[in-house]
Amino acid sequence: MASSRTTILKRLKECEISIRGAGKNQKRRRGLAYGQKVEKREVSQHKREREVIEKMKEFRAKGYSYRKIAEILNVLKVPTKTKKGLWYGKTIYQVLKKVE
């Protein structure tokens, strides 16, 4: 027998069972950060990615926007962490924010 979402939520509330708020996946970690790798079961620095991060910092110091840095990396065909996607301004911002 299937129950609707609202029925389940109603019953949880009646039994005073707390639920996690929408979009609040606590303490979730999504894989490795850009600039890190796993080596012998330990997280270590990824040399090439660290070099790219240093270039990103240099471009920011020169006044380039995050979007412009992403365009440069895409033109130079610098691979992302997944080696599939493209660079975006938001991605550059997040990478630099984590290393600060």
C-alpha positions as CSV (number, residue, x, y, z in Angstrom):
1,M,0.0,0.0,0.0
2,A,1.5,3.4,-1.0
3,S,1.2,6.5,1.1
4,S,1.3,10.0,-0.1
5,R,4.1,12.3,1.0
6,T,1.7,14.5,3.0
7,T,0.3,11.5,4.9
8,I,3.8,10.4,5.9
9,L,4.7,13.9,7.0
10,K,1.5,14.2,9.0
11,R,2.2,10.9,10.8
12,L,5.8,11.9,11.5
13,K,4.5,15.1,13.0
14,E,1.9,13.3,15.1
15,C,4.6,11.0,16.5
16,E,6.9,14.0,17.1
17,I,9.6,12.7,14.8
18,S,11.7,15.5,13.5
19,I,12.5,15.8,9.8
20,R,15.4,17.4,8.1
21,G,14.6,20.6,6.3
22,A,14.6,20.6,2.5
23,G,18.0,21.3,0.9
24,K,19.8,20.9,4.2
25,N,21.9,17.8,3.8
26,Q,24.1,18.2,6.9
27,K,27.8,17.6,6.7
28,R,27.7,16.3,3.2
29,R,31.0,16.3,1.4
30,R,31.1,16.1,-2.4
31,G,34.3,14.3,-3.3
32,L,37.6,16.0,-3.4
33,A,38.2,19.7,-3.8
34,Y,40.0,21.0,-6.9
35,G,43.7,20.7,-6.1
36,Q,43.4,17.5,-4.1
37,K,43.9,13.8,-4.9
38,V,43.9,10.5,-3.1
39,E,47.2,8.8,-2.9
40,K,47.7,5.6,-0.8
41,R,44.3,6.2,0.9
42,E,45.4,9.7,2.0
43,V,44.3,13.1,0.6
44,S,47.3,14.9,-0.9
45,Q,48.0,17.9,-3.2
46,H,47.4,17.5,-6.9
47,K,50.4,19.3,-8.4
48,R,48.9,20.3,-11.8
49,E,45.7,21.4,-10.2
50,R,47.6,23.5,-7.6
51,E,49.4,25.2,-10.5
52,V,46.1,26.1,-12.1
53,I,44.8,27.5,-8.8
54,E,48.0,29.7,-8.6
55,K,47.2,30.9,-12.1
56,M,43.7,31.7,-11.1
57,K,45.0,33.7,-8.1
58,E,47.4,35.6,-10.4
59,F,44.6,36.5,-12.8
60,R,42.4,37.7,-9.9
61,A,45.3,39.8,-8.6
62,K,45.5,41.4,-12.1
63,G,41.8,42.3,-11.9
64,Y,40.3,39.7,-14.1
65,S,36.7,38.7,-13.4
66,Y,35.8,35.1,-12.5
67,R,34.0,34.7,-15.8
68,K,37.0,36.0,-17.7
69,I,39.3,33.5,-15.9
70,A,36.9,30.7,-16.8
71,E,37.0,31.8,-20.5
72,I,40.8,31.7,-20.5
73,L,40.9,28.3,-18.9
74,N,38.4,27.0,-21.5
75,V,40.4,28.4,-24.4
76,L,43.6,26.9,-23.0
77,K,41.6,23.6,-22.6
78,V,42.6,23.2,-19.0
79,P,40.7,20.2,-17.7
80,T,38.2,20.5,-14.8
81,K,38.2,18.1,-11.9
82,T,35.9,15.7,-13.8
83,K,37.8,16.2,-17.1
84,K,34.5,16.5,-18.9
85,G,33.0,19.9,-18.2
86,L,33.8,23.5,-18.9
87,W,34.9,26.2,-16.5
88,Y,32.4,28.7,-15.3
89,G,32.8,31.9,-13.3
90,K,31.0,30.4,-10.3
91,T,33.3,27.4,-10.4
92,I,36.4,29.7,-10.3
93,Y,34.9,31.6,-7.4
94,Q,34.2,28.4,-5.4
95,V,37.7,27.0,-6.0
96,L,39.4,30.2,-4.9
97,K,37.1,30.6,-1.9
98,K,38.1,27.1,-0.6
99,V,41.8,27.8,-0.9
100,E,41.7,31.1,0.9
